[in-house]
């Protein structure tokens, strides 16, 4: 079965950096696009970044453009989210996602807290 396991969250000061990882298993990883979403306190789950199966193209929410970078390793079956210049408003639970023919699969999420 599809499994997505996020890691790398934590507490960081404003302006700092974090790198999230999502280890995938149970499906042909290199055949599917992967995404990162986040849910801030009291808000809905929003798309942060998406990368196509080959890793050659990605898209970002306006709020993170120029600060976050999504990447993937199709040998290690892992997708990453490099987050730089973090702001307090980036505080959220971050989720890894893949959509297979209309079915969404989610990881358990990893908490990112940006605070001084």
PEURUR-V32604 format. One record per residue. N is the residue number from 0. RES is the residue in three letters. PHI is phi in degrees with one decimal (* if undefined). PSI is psi in degrees with one decimal (999 if undefined). D_FIRST is the distance of its C-alpha to the first C-alpha in Angstrom with 1 decimal. Layout:
N_RES_PHI_PSI_D_FIRST / N_RES_PHI_PSI_D_FIRST
This chain:
0_UNK_*_158.3_0.0 / 1_UNK_-67.7_129.7_3.8 / 2_UNK_-132.2_135.2_6.3 / 3_UNK_-129.2_123.9_10.0 / 4_UNK_-125.8_111.9_12.8 / 5_UNK_-88.0_153.8_16.3 / 6_UNK_-155.7_166.5_19.5 / 7_UNK_105.2_-4.2_23.2 / 8_UNK_-71.6_173.7_24.5 / 9_UNK_162.7_-166.3_27.9 / 10_UNK_-99.9_130.0_31.5 / 11_UNK_-141.9_149.6_33.5 / 12_UNK_-78.2_154.0_36.9 / 13_UNK_-52.9_136.5_37.7 / 14_UNK_90.0_-9.4_38.0 / 15_UNK_-82.6_-175.4_35.6 / 16_UNK_-131.4_152.7_32.4 / 17_UNK_-145.0_153.1_28.8 / 18_UNK_-124.0_116.9_25.9 / 19_UNK_-92.0_146.8_22.4 / 20_UNK_-125.7_150.7_19.4 / 21_UNK_-136.8_111.6_15.7 / 22_UNK_-90.0_124.6_13.5 / 23_UNK_-109.3_147.7_10.4 / 24_UNK_-153.9_163.5_7.7 / 25_UNK_88.9_4.4_4.9 / 26_UNK_-155.3_170.3_7.3 / 27_UNK_-78.1_85.4_11.1 / 28_UNK_-52.7_-44.5_12.3 / 29_UNK_-70.1_-4.2_15.9 / 30_UNK_-97.5_-6.1_15.7 / 31_UNK_-127.4_145.1_15.0 / 32_UNK_-66.2_154.1_17.2 / 33_UNK_-130.0_150.2_16.4 / 34_UNK_-137.2_157.0_18.3 / 35_UNK_-115.7_133.7_19.7 / 36_UNK_-119.9_166.4_21.0 / 37_UNK_-145.2_152.8_23.2 / 38_UNK_-127.1_110.7_24.6 / 39_UNK_-80.7_158.7_28.2 / 40_UNK_-54.1_125.9_29.9 / 41_UNK_76.4_10.0_30.9 / 42_UNK_-126.1_173.6_29.3 / 43_UNK_-82.2_176.6_26.5 / 44_UNK_-86.8_124.5_23.5 / 45_UNK_-116.6_144.5_24.8 / 46_UNK_-70.7_130.4_23.6 / 47_UNK_-102.4_-49.2_24.9 / 48_UNK_-158.5_154.0_23.9 / 49_UNK_-141.5_142.6_21.9 / 50_UNK_-132.5_137.8_21.7 / 51_UNK_-74.7_172.0_21.2 / 52_UNK_-59.3_-37.2_19.1 / 53_UNK_-81.3_-14.3_22.1 / 54_UNK_82.0_5.8_23.1 / 55_UNK_-89.9_-5.6_26.5 / 56_UNK_-147.8_141.6_26.8 / 57_UNK_-143.1_159.4_25.9 / 58_UNK_-135.6_155.8_27.2 / 59_UNK_-137.6_151.6_28.1 / 60_UNK_-65.9_146.9_29.3 / 61_UNK_-56.7_-34.2_33.1 / 62_UNK_-67.5_-17.7_33.1 / 63_UNK_-118.2_-3.9_31.4 / 64_UNK_-57.5_134.3_32.8 / 65_UNK_85.6_-10.8_34.7 / 66_UNK_-116.0_-35.1_33.2 / 67_UNK_-108.9_147.4_29.4 / 68_UNK_-134.8_125.3_27.8 / 69_UNK_-96.9_141.3_24.2 / 70_UNK_-149.5_170.3_23.2 / 71_UNK_-147.9_155.1_20.4 / 72_UNK_-124.2_105.1_20.1 / 73_UNK_-77.9_-2.3_18.2 / 74_UNK_-89.5_-41.6_18.9 / 75_UNK_-88.0_-3.3_17.5 / 76_UNK_53.3_48.9_14.6 / 77_UNK_-135.9_140.5_16.2 / 78_UNK_-116.9_144.5_17.9 / 79_UNK_-122.0_156.8_21.1 / 80_UNK_-135.1_106.6_23.5 / 81_UNK_-86.3_121.1_27.0 / 82_UNK_-117.2_116.0_29.1 / 83_UNK_-115.9_164.6_32.9 / 84_UNK_49.0_48.3_35.9 / 85_UNK_-65.0_143.5_33.9 / 86_UNK_-117.8_160.3_35.6 / 87_UNK_-56.3_-35.2_35.6 / 88_UNK_-73.7_-3.2_34.0 / 89_UNK_-83.5_-6.3_30.9 / 90_UNK_-59.8_124.4_30.2 / 91_UNK_-177.6_169.8_26.8 / 92_UNK_-90.8_128.0_23.3 / 93_UNK_-103.3_132.5_21.4 / 94_UNK_-121.3_139.8_17.8 / 95_UNK_-88.6_143.6_15.5 / 96_UNK_-143.4_145.7_14.2 / 97_UNK_-139.6_143.1_12.8 / 98_UNK_-117.8_122.0_13.6 / 99_UNK_-115.6_103.1_12.4 / 100_UNK_52.2_43.2_15.2 / 101_UNK_96.1_-6.5_16.0 / 102_UNK_-104.1_123.5_12.8 / 103_UNK_-89.8_138.8_12.8 / 104_UNK_-121.7_139.3_10.1 / 105_UNK_-129.2_149.7_12.0 / 106_UNK_-83.3_-177.0_12.5 / 107_UNK_-82.8_-14.1_14.8 / 108_UNK_93.6_153.2_17.8 / 109_UNK_-135.6_134.0_20.7 / 110_UNK_-81.4_131.1_24.3 / 111_UNK_-119.3_122.6_26.9 / 112_UNK_-122.6_122.4_30.5 / 113_UNK_-108.9_110.8_33.5 / 114_UNK_-158.7_148.9_36.7 / 115_UNK_-96.0_999_39.9
